[in-house]
Amino acid sequence: MKRPTFNEINITPLTDIFLVLLIIMMVIAPMLDQQGLKLAIPEYVEQTQNNQNDESKILTIVVDENNKYFIDDVEIPVNNLANEIKTRSKTLTDGLMIEVQGNSTHGSVVKLMDVARNSGVTAISITEI
């Protein structure tokens, strides 16, 4: 007696795999929605004689190779950085310019940005010197 042939493909295991993948994607997707840094890229503005004579209202902080912070060539300790930024940003209202020397670490720059944001500075620019 001849057995009947089975001509259909069983897709149940394939469906199970797709459902597991869907659940994994649904769990991971909210973790991928991280807010990044919003950086404004400065435009190149040609300096003229009139612009050079104007008083700059930008607070400039230098991060050197040893990850130390300097304002007007005076070293600012990390624990006084927030107070110094709050005090100086009252008169220098146009924002913060972070000048980074080439060998300083990324962490020291991010720490300075966090302190500045917590101190109320909304406009932050970064440049390498």
N, C-alpha and C positions, 0 to 999 in steps of 0.2 A: 504494500500500500504506500502510495506516495504522499509525503507530507506537503501541506500547502506552503508556498514560499511567502516569506515576510518581506514586503516591498516598501515599508514605511520606515522613516528614520525617527528614532526616539530623540526628541529635542528637550526632554525634561532636564537632563544634566546641563545642557547648554543654557537653558533658562535660569537654572539655579546659579550658574556662574555669573550671568549678567546681573541678576538681582544682588548678588554679593558685591559686585563691582559698583553698582549703583548706590548701595548703602555706604560703601567706603567713600565714594565721591561726595555724597551728601554730608558725611561727617567731616571730611577734610576741607570742603569748600569754604565754610565760614572762617577757618583758620588762615586761609590764603588772603582774606580781605583785610590787609594791614595798611594803615595809613602811613605813607612815606613823608619825607620832608618836602615842603613846598619851598623851593628855592627860586628866587627871581634872578634871572641872568641880567647883569647890568649892561646897558647899551654903551657903546663907545661914543664919547662926547669929546670933540676936539676942544682943548683948552685955549682960550684967547686971553689977551692981556686983561680984559675986564673980569673974567672968571677967576683968574689967579689972585686978584686983589680981594675978592669976596671972602668973608669969613666962613669957614666950613663948620657946619653944625652936625658933623658925623663923629661919633665916638670911635676911635681906632684902637684896637687891642692887638698886640703882636704876640704870637705863640712861637717861641724859639725852639731850637733843636733839642733842648733839654726839657721841653714841655712846661716851660715857665711862662707866665703871662706878664706882659709889660704894657703900661699905659704911659705915654710921654716919656719913654726910656726909664721908667721907675717900675721895679718888679712889684707885682701885686700877689700876695699869698692867696692860695686857693680859698681859704676860709674867709677872706675879706673881699673876694671877687664880687659876690652878690651885692654887698653894701656899696662898693665902689661903682658898680654899674648903675645901681639905682640913683646914687647921688649925681653922677655925671650925666646920666641920660635926661635929667630934669632940664639941664641947660643945652645939651647937645641932642636936639629932638629929631634929627633926620634919620637916625638909625645907628646901626653898629657895623663897622667894617672890621673883619677879622683878617689880619695879615699873617699868613702861615709860612714859616720857614720850611724848606724842603724835607728835612728829616724828622719833623715833629710827628707824633702819632695821631691817628684818626680819633682815638678816644679822647685826647685832650681837647681837640677841636669840638667834638660833639658835647663834651662836658661844658665847655664855654658857651655853646649855643643853648644848651638846656638852662644854664644859669641866667643867660640873657633873657630867654623867653619867660622864665619864672620871675624875672625882675621887671617885666613889662615892656621889653623891647619887641617891637613887631616887625621891623625891617632889618634883616641881617644879610650882609654880603660877605663873601669869602674871596680872598685873593692870595696868590702865592708870591712870596718875595724871594 
